[in-house]
Amino acid sequence: MEDQEFLEISGINAVPGPNLILDAERFPILKGMSPVHLRILESASRIMHVCEGVEVLFEGDASHDLFFIHSGKVAIGRRQGNQLSVIAHRYPGDIYGEFGVLRGKARQASVFTIEPSRIIRVELSAAQQVLEVDKDFREQLEKLLRRRMLESFFSSHPVFQDIPVGNRNKLVESLEIDIAKRRARIFAQGDPPKGIYMVLSGEVEVLLKNTKGEEVLIELRRDGEMLGEVAHGGGKGMAYSALATSNVDLLKLDKRALKLLQNEHEPTYRALTEFIGKRAEKTAMRLKANL
C-alpha cells in the first residue's frame, strides 16, 4: 500500500502522454519490463522533433541520456580529421546512448539525423535507476552494447576494417568481450600468455618491474591498442604487467578466436600477425631500454 501511495505521489502511475509510449511492441529491448519500470522511464522522458542534419550527440562528449527512436533515421559516425565516417545507422525501434549509460565514459562516436526524426529522450538518472533493479533489461542492454562495440571496432580499426560484412557479423556473434574493473591487473609480468587483448574502451598502464625491483610505467594503452604482444623466457611468461586505470572493455584473441578469424578472413589474419609482430618489436625495445 505504501509503495502504491509513493507511486501515486511521484506521478509514476500517471497516464503517459500519447507521444511518450515506451513499449515492447515498438522497442523490443523493453520486452518483459514491468509496468512500474516502464512508468519510471516514461516519467523522465520527453519527445524531441529533430530536423534532418542535426548532430544530436558529439564524439568525446560526457555521458548523456538514453534515446529511443520513435520515427526517422540517424547515423553513427566517427571523426577522422575533418571527415566524419558513418559506421552504422539506427532506425525506428532502435536505441542509442547505451555506452554512456552503462559505462559512464565519453562518447566514442557522434550521432546525427539523416531525416526528420522523433526521438524519445530518457534522463540518465531514470535509466540507471531501472538498470539497478531490472537485471533482464541490463543484460539486454549489455548484450546490445557489446555487439555494437565489436561492430564499431571491426569497421574502424585499420587491421580489421576490410573484413566483409557477412564474415564480420559471424565474428561479432562468436567473439566475447571481457571487462576489467578499474585497478584490476589484466595480467602480471611472468604470467603464462593467454592471448592478445585489443582495448575496445578504457585505459591500461603497461608496467615493467626492472632489475631494481621498481615497477616502472612504460606506456599507456587506449582504444584500439594492443596488450600481451611480448613474452619472455621462451614465450612462457608475460614480459610486462597490464593494469586497468579505468573500467576497460577488452577483446581477447586467444587460440580459438584467432582460428575463427583465420577461417573467416585469411587476409585479415595475416595482417593481424604482421601488426602484432611490429608492435612486439617496438615494445621489446622499450622494455629493454628500461630494465
C-alpha positions as CSV (number, residue, x, y, z in Angstrom):
1,M,0.0,0.0,0.0
2,E,2.8,2.4,0.9
3,D,4.6,1.6,-2.4
4,Q,1.4,2.3,-4.3
5,E,0.9,5.7,-2.5
6,F,4.5,6.6,-3.3
7,L,3.9,5.8,-7.0
8,E,0.8,8.0,-7.0
9,I,2.6,10.9,-5.2
10,S,5.6,10.7,-7.5
11,G,3.5,10.7,-10.6
12,I,4.8,7.4,-11.8
13,N,1.3,6.0,-12.1
14,A,0.2,8.9,-14.2
15,V,-1.1,8.0,-17.6
16,P,1.7,8.8,-20.1
17,G,1.1,11.2,-23.0
18,P,0.4,9.7,-26.4
19,N,3.8,10.6,-27.8
20,L,5.8,9.0,-24.9
21,I,4.8,5.4,-25.2
22,L,7.7,3.1,-24.4
23,D,6.5,-0.4,-25.1
24,A,7.9,-3.7,-26.2
25,E,6.0,-3.7,-29.4
26,R,7.7,-0.6,-30.6
27,F,11.0,-1.2,-28.8
28,P,11.9,-4.9,-28.5
29,I,14.6,-4.3,-25.9
30,L,11.9,-3.4,-23.4
31,K,10.3,-6.9,-23.8
32,G,9.3,-8.3,-20.3
33,M,9.9,-5.0,-18.5
34,S,7.4,-4.4,-15.7
35,P,4.8,-1.7,-16.0
36,V,6.3,0.1,-13.0
37,H,9.8,0.3,-14.6
38,L,8.3,1.5,-17.9
39,R,6.5,4.2,-16.0
40,I,9.7,5.3,-14.3
41,L,11.3,5.7,-17.8
42,E,8.3,7.5,-19.2
43,S,8.1,9.9,-16.3
44,A,11.6,11.0,-17.1
45,S,11.1,11.2,-20.8
46,R,10.5,13.9,-23.4
47,I,10.0,13.7,-27.1
48,M,12.2,15.6,-29.5
49,H,11.2,16.5,-33.0
50,V,14.5,16.8,-34.8
51,C,15.0,18.0,-38.3
52,E,17.5,16.5,-40.8
53,G,21.2,17.1,-40.4
54,V,21.4,17.7,-36.6
55,E,24.3,16.3,-34.7
56,V,22.5,15.4,-31.6
57,L,25.4,13.8,-29.8
58,F,29.1,14.6,-30.3
59,E,32.0,12.2,-30.2
60,G,34.0,12.9,-27.0
61,D,31.1,14.3,-25.0
62,A,30.4,13.1,-21.5
63,S,27.7,10.5,-21.0
64,H,24.2,11.6,-21.9
65,D,20.8,10.1,-21.6
66,L,19.2,7.1,-23.3
67,F,17.5,7.7,-26.6
68,F,14.7,5.7,-28.3
69,I,14.0,6.3,-32.0
70,H,10.2,6.6,-32.5
71,S,10.5,7.5,-36.1
72,G,13.1,8.7,-38.6
73,K,16.7,7.6,-39.1
74,V,20.0,8.5,-37.5
75,A,23.6,7.7,-38.4
76,I,26.5,6.9,-36.1
77,G,29.8,8.4,-37.2
78,R,33.4,8.8,-36.1
79,R,35.7,11.7,-36.9
80,Q,39.0,11.2,-38.7
81,G,40.5,14.7,-39.1
82,N,37.8,16.8,-40.8
83,Q,36.0,13.8,-42.1
84,L,33.0,12.1,-40.4
85,S,32.8,8.5,-41.4
86,V,29.5,6.7,-41.0
87,I,29.9,3.4,-39.3
88,A,26.2,2.4,-38.7
89,H,22.6,3.5,-39.0
90,R,19.8,3.4,-36.4
91,Y,16.1,3.0,-37.3
92,P,12.6,3.2,-35.6
93,G,12.6,0.8,-32.7
94,D,16.4,1.2,-32.1
95,I,18.0,2.9,-29.2
96,Y,21.3,4.7,-28.8
97,G,23.3,6.2,-25.9
98,E,23.8,2.8,-24.2
99,F,27.6,3.3,-24.0
100,G,27.3,6.4,-21.8
101,V,24.6,4.9,-19.6
102,L,26.4,1.6,-18.9
103,R,30.0,2.8,-18.9
104,G,29.7,6.4,-17.9
105,K,32.5,7.4,-20.3
106,A,32.8,10.0,-23.0
107,R,31.1,9.0,-26.3
108,Q,33.1,7.1,-28.8
109,A,31.1,8.3,-31.8
110,S,28.7,11.1,-33.0
111,V,25.0,10.7,-33.7
112,F,23.2,12.8,-36.3
113,T,19.8,12.7,-38.0
114,I,19.7,11.9,-41.7
115,E,16.0,12.5,-42.0
116,P,13.4,14.3,-39.8
117,S,13.1,12.2,-36.7
118,R,11.1,11.8,-33.5
119,I,13.3,10.7,-30.6
120,I,12.3,9.9,-27.0
121,R,15.0,11.0,-24.6
122,V,15.1,9.3,-21.2
123,E,17.0,11.0,-18.4
124,L,20.2,9.2,-17.4
125,S,19.2,9.0,-13.8
126,A,16.0,7.2,-14.6
127,A,17.6,4.8,-16.9
128,Q,20.2,4.0,-14.3
129,Q,17.6,3.6,-11.6
130,V,15.8,1.0,-13.7
131,L,19.1,-0.8,-14.6
132,E,19.9,-1.2,-10.9
133,V,16.8,-3.3,-10.3
134,D,15.9,-4.8,-13.7
135,K,18.6,-7.5,-14.4
136,D,17.0,-8.6,-17.7
137,F,17.0,-5.0,-19.0
138,R,20.6,-4.6,-18.0
139,E,21.5,-7.9,-19.6
140,Q,19.8,-7.0,-22.9
141,L,21.5,-3.5,-22.9
142,E,24.9,-5.0,-22.2
143,K,24.4,-7.6,-25.0
144,L,23.5,-4.8,-27.4
145,L,26.4,-2.7,-26.3
146,R,29.0,-5.5,-26.7
147,R,27.7,-6.3,-30.2
148,R,27.9,-2.7,-31.2
149,M,31.3,-2.2,-29.8
150,L,32.6,-5.1,-31.8
151,E,30.9,-3.9,-35.0
152,S,32.4,-0.4,-34.5
153,F,35.9,-1.8,-33.7
154,F,35.9,-4.1,-36.8
155,S,34.7,-1.4,-39.1
156,S,37.1,1.3,-37.9
157,H,40.4,-0.5,-37.0
158,P,42.9,-0.5,-39.9
159,V,43.7,-4.2,-39.4
160,F,40.1,-5.4,-39.3
161,Q,38.1,-2.9,-41.5
162,D,38.5,-5.0,-44.7
163,I,36.6,-8.0,-43.3
164,P,33.4,-8.5,-45.5
165,V,30.2,-7.7,-43.7
166,G,29.0,-11.3,-43.6
167,N,32.2,-12.6,-42.1
168,R,32.3,-9.6,-39.7
169,N,28.8,-10.5,-38.5
170,K,29.8,-14.1,-37.8
171,L,32.8,-12.8,-35.7
172,V,30.6,-10.4,-33.8
173,E,28.2,-13.2,-32.9
174,S,31.0,-15.6,-31.9
175,L,33.6,-13.4,-30.0
176,E,33.3,-12.3,-26.4
177,I,34.3,-9.1,-24.6
178,D,36.0,-9.2,-21.2
179,I,35.5,-6.4,-18.7
180,A,38.4,-5.4,-16.4
181,K,37.4,-3.2,-13.5
182,R,39.4,-0.1,-12.6
183,R,42.6,-1.0,-10.8
184,A,42.4,-4.7,-11.8
185,R,45.5,-6.4,-13.1
186,I,44.6,-7.8,-16.6
187,F,47.8,-9.9,-16.4
188,A,51.0,-9.7,-14.4
189,Q,54.6,-9.9,-15.5
190,G,55.6,-13.5,-15.7
191,D,52.1,-14.9,-16.1
192,P,51.6,-17.6,-18.8
193,P,50.4,-15.9,-22.0
194,K,46.7,-16.4,-22.7
195,G,46.3,-14.5,-25.9
196,I,46.3,-11.0,-27.3
197,Y,44.0,-8.3,-26.0
198,M,42.6,-5.5,-28.0
199,V,41.4,-2.5,-26.0
200,L,37.9,-1.5,-27.1
201,S,37.4,1.2,-24.5
202,G,39.3,2.4,-21.5
203,E,42.9,3.0,-20.5
204,V,45.6,0.5,-19.4
205,E,49.0,1.0,-17.9
206,V,51.9,-1.0,-19.2
207,L,54.2,-1.7,-16.2
208,L,57.7,-3.2,-16.1
209,K,59.4,-4.5,-12.9
210,N,63.1,-3.5,-13.6
211,T,66.3,-5.0,-12.2
212,K,66.0,-2.8,-9.1
213,G,62.6,-4.2,-8.3
214,E,60.8,-1.0,-9.2
215,E,57.6,-1.1,-11.2
216,V,58.0,1.5,-14.0
217,L,55.2,2.9,-16.1
218,I,56.3,2.3,-19.7
219,E,53.2,3.3,-21.7
220,L,49.5,3.9,-21.6
221,R,47.4,1.9,-24.0
222,R,43.9,3.1,-25.0
223,D,41.1,2.4,-27.5
224,G,42.2,0.3,-30.5
225,E,45.6,-0.6,-29.0
226,M,47.0,-4.0,-28.1
227,L,48.1,-5.8,-25.0
228,G,50.0,-9.1,-24.5
229,E,52.2,-9.0,-27.6
230,V,55.5,-9.7,-25.8
231,A,56.5,-12.7,-23.7
232,H,59.9,-13.7,-22.4
233,G,61.6,-16.9,-21.1
234,G,60.9,-18.7,-24.4
235,G,57.4,-17.4,-24.6
236,K,56.4,-18.8,-21.2
237,G,55.8,-15.6,-19.2
238,M,54.4,-12.1,-20.0
239,A,57.2,-9.5,-20.4
240,Y,55.2,-6.8,-18.6
241,S,52.1,-6.2,-16.4
242,A,48.9,-4.6,-17.6
243,L,46.8,-2.6,-15.1
244,A,43.4,-1.1,-15.8
245,T,43.3,2.6,-14.9
246,S,39.6,2.8,-15.7
247,N,36.9,0.2,-16.4
248,V,38.2,-1.5,-19.6
249,D,36.4,-3.4,-22.4
250,L,38.7,-6.0,-24.0
251,L,38.5,-8.3,-27.0
252,K,40.6,-11.4,-26.1
253,L,42.1,-13.0,-29.1
254,D,43.1,-16.4,-27.8
255,K,43.8,-19.5,-29.9
256,R,40.1,-20.2,-30.5
257,A,39.4,-16.6,-31.6
258,L,42.5,-16.4,-33.8
259,K,41.5,-19.7,-35.5
260,L,38.0,-18.3,-36.0
261,L,39.4,-15.1,-37.6
262,Q,41.7,-17.2,-39.9
263,N,38.8,-19.2,-41.0
264,E,36.6,-16.2,-41.7
265,H,39.1,-14.0,-43.4
266,E,42.7,-15.2,-44.0
267,P,44.0,-11.8,-45.3
268,T,42.9,-10.1,-42.0
269,Y,44.5,-12.9,-40.0
270,R,47.8,-12.3,-41.9
271,A,47.5,-8.6,-41.4
272,L,47.0,-9.1,-37.7
273,T,50.0,-11.3,-37.2
274,E,52.1,-8.7,-39.0
275,F,50.6,-6.0,-36.8
276,I,51.4,-8.0,-33.7
277,G,55.0,-8.6,-34.8
278,K,55.7,-4.9,-35.5
279,R,54.1,-3.9,-32.2
280,A,56.1,-6.5,-30.3
281,E,59.4,-5.2,-31.8
282,K,58.6,-1.7,-30.6
283,T,57.5,-2.8,-27.1
284,A,60.6,-5.1,-26.7
285,M,62.9,-2.3,-27.5
286,R,61.2,0.0,-24.9
287,L,61.2,-2.7,-22.3
288,K,64.9,-3.4,-22.8
289,A,65.8,0.2,-22.6
290,N,64.1,0.5,-19.1
291,L,65.3,-2.7,-17.4
